[in-house]
Every structure is written in C-alpha cells, then in structure tokens.
Amino acid sequence: MRSFTDRVSEIDISGIRKMFEAAGTDSINLGLGEPDVPTPAHVCDAAMDAIREGHTRYTPGAGIIELRSALSEKFLRDNNISVSPDEIMVTSGASEALHISLQALVEPGDDVLVPDPGFVSYTALSRIAGGRAVSVPLSNLRLDPDIVAEQITRNTKVLIVNSPSNPCGTVQSRKEIQALAELAEDHDFTIISDEVYEFFIYKGEHVSPAEFTDNVVTVNAASKTYAMTGWRLGYLAARPEYIEQFHKVHQYVQACANSVAQIAALAAITGPQERVAEMRDMFKKRRDILLSGLREMGVECMTPAGAFYVFPRVGDGDRTAANMAERGVITVPGSAFGTYGAEHVRMSYATGEAEIVRALDRMHEGF
Ligand SMILES: Cc1ncc(COP(=O)(O)O)c(C=O)c1O
C-alpha cells in the first residue's frame, strides 16, 4: 500500500467538481465559476502576435516588466495602492498566487483564518502548506471583524479576505475592511486579500486592505475580469520582504507565468475597458432574473452585491443540490464551501440569460 502525506490525502476533492461529474448531459450548468463570454478579440490578437513574434521563452520569474509596470498603474488607479513593479509578481492564475503566499507564510502549528462559507481553495491550500484552516463563521454572509477578533490567537498567521466573495457575493464595506486591516496591524498577521471579483460589484465599492496596512498580500487575476480563466494569469502585490520569499516558491514550482498569457494580459489591462462594464451590467441583469425567480418560489435569498453567485438558504443544501441535479440543473451544495454553508446552495449567473430562465422552470418543486 502506497502511503501519501496526510496533508494531501485528507483533502476531499472539490464539491464543485463532484457535482459536474454527477450531472447528466442535458443539464443546465449553474455550477460554473467563470464568465460564459469569450476573451476580448484584441486580447486574443495580442496573444497570436506574441506567438508569431517569438515570445515563447521563459520570462523573468516575476513577469515581464511591461506587465508589472501596467499593474503598478492599475493598482494606483483602481485600488488606491502605491506599489512599484518590483513589488508585483505575475503568477499562474490567482490560484498560484494564493499557493505561494501560503507556502511562504504558513508552517505546522500556524492557523489560517478562512471565511466559512468561503472559496474552496483557502482551506485546501492552507492544509497543503501544513497549517490549520480555522473557520470564521460569517454573520449574515459577511466577514464580521468582531467575530474575526474572537478567533485570533498566538498561532494566527494569516487571515483570508475575499471581497466580493465567492460563494456569497458579499461586498465588504470600507469600515469593515479598515477594521480587518487594523486587526492585522495589532496582532501582526498577514491578510491575503483575494480580489478576483473586484470589477463585478452592483452595489457598494471595492476596497483593498492594502489601503490601510502593509501586512497584506493583494491577489488578483485576469481570469474573471477579462474572461480569461483558461489563460492562467494572475498576480500579487506585497512589500519587498514578502516578494523576496515568494520568489523562491514561484521559482521552483512555476519558473514564470505563461509568456503568451502575460502579453495577452498586458493588452487586456492597458486596452479598452468597456467590455468589463458591459459584463458587469449583463451579470446584474441575470442576477435580478435569478433572484426574482427564486423569490417567487418562496426561496430565501439575500441580494448579493458582487461576484456572480447567489447563495440562497434552502435548509439542506446537499439534498437540494441533489434534487436540482435530478431535475437537470447543476448547483453546488453550500457544504462544499465550509460547514457553515450547509444550509445553502450556490448558483452561478455567469450563465446565459435564456439558460437561467430554463433552469428556473426546472427548479420548481426542487426545493
Ligand atoms: C475567490 C476566488 N479566488 C480565486 C479563484 C481562482 O482564480 P484563477 O482562475 O485566477 O486561479 C477563484 C476561481 O473560481 C475564485 O472564485
């Protein structure tokens, strides 16, 4: 019998994947966590030019300087954060940025505070790093600084903040973000701020903890904003002492992010941004259709202010997701996102409007 490490073998495969695997072929997929639109044409053109022009070799580990300079401007413009290109690393998706941050920051005995319910990777990656993922129960689907404060101990090394959030669609307020940043200062831990949904906000504003503290790694990606999930292009910003350590992990697991995807991301970030606003308006319209359909069926659902998920409270999320799957609608049981998500299911509205309407038709009596 082969023996594998506990920190890997104890991880369950993502509940999201399980749902896909159980689905019938004519199912309507409300399980997806990615925009259903293509990558903008000018971004694809830049990538094709890059291939023809021979940008097919390793790049500097941190990423091409043109992209890091563009990201430095982006952080100032969009996030009110002043970071030099040397304080930015380009990674293979936000996923790699989360992984290298946790690898460099967490060791056995360290706690990582993760929002519960929260994005599936946080707990898994904390464990892979050898740490303990400590659930912070959300309050009305929000990360409440007072509840975070109650969970802080001498072992707390990292707090993960994700606004707008997956799976809840919550947008944390400026006051909440500032209070979380103050906790990081007072107790000397690091916030990993996952901001991949920053441009999909329908109410409220996006606020980065890095406005208030240097104890922070800001993680983002081209994935959701520019419909580039398959390109695997993310990035992080942090103070030089972080970057110095992160480089070591990135160097040996990845060497550099994909060279062509870096040029594509440069075109995306420096090019026209209208598509992003169009996507946001499109998602908002779909959100409203899905929400009113659910409410007409008597389903209890808070209005998500961001991202592209609704997270209705249905009682037994596992049973509801299974019922939905039988009716040909794929959703994700809330338990996939943590113990405190068990009464919910997640439905993505990054799916066509007509599909959402058809899915609502099929959902009757599924609750
Ligand atoms: C909150 C959150 N962070 C990170 C990711 C992963 O992003 P990427 O595809 O850039 O690795 C996702 C993907 O669903 C996500 O929802």
The ligand as an SDF file (V2000), in Angstrom:
LIG
                    3D

 16 16  0  0  0  0  0  0  0  0999 V2000
  -12.4630   33.7590   -4.9600 C   0  0  0  0  0  0  0  0  0  0  0  0
  -11.6350   33.1000   -5.9980 C   0  0  0  0  0  0  0  0  0  0  0  0
  -10.3020   33.2200   -5.9450 N   0  0  0  0  0  0  0  0  0  0  0  0
   -9.5030   32.6350   -6.8480 C   0  0  0  0  0  0  0  0  0  0  0  0
  -10.0210   31.8890   -7.8810 C   0  0  0  0  0  0  0  0  0  0  0  0
   -9.0770   31.2440   -8.8450 C   0  0  0  0  0  0  0  0  0  0  0  0
   -8.7000   32.1580   -9.8190 O   0  0  0  0  0  0  0  0  0  0  0  0
   -7.7130   31.7280  -11.0060 P   0  0  0  0  0  0  0  0  0  0  0  0
   -8.5310   31.0570  -12.0340 O   0  0  0  0  0  0  0  0  0  0  0  0
   -7.1430   33.0430  -11.4790 O   0  0  0  0  0  0  0  0  0  0  0  0
   -6.6710   30.8440  -10.4290 O   0  0  0  0  0  0  0  0  0  0  0  0
  -11.4060   31.7220   -7.9800 C   0  0  0  0  0  0  0  0  0  0  0  0
  -11.9960   30.8830   -9.0350 C   0  0  0  0  0  0  0  0  0  0  0  0
  -13.1270   30.4930   -9.0060 O   0  0  0  0  0  0  0  0  0  0  0  0
  -12.2340   32.3490   -7.0190 C   0  0  0  0  0  0  0  0  0  0  0  0
  -13.5610   32.2390   -7.0620 O   0  0  0  0  0  0  0  0  0  0  0  0
  1  2  1  0
  2  3  1  0
  2 15  2  0
  3  4  2  0
  4  5  1  0
  5  6  1  0
  5 12  2  0
  6  7  1  0
  7  8  1  0
  8  9  2  0
  8 10  1  0
  8 11  1  0
 12 13  1  0
 12 15  1  0
 13 14  2  0
 15 16  1  0
M  END
$$$$
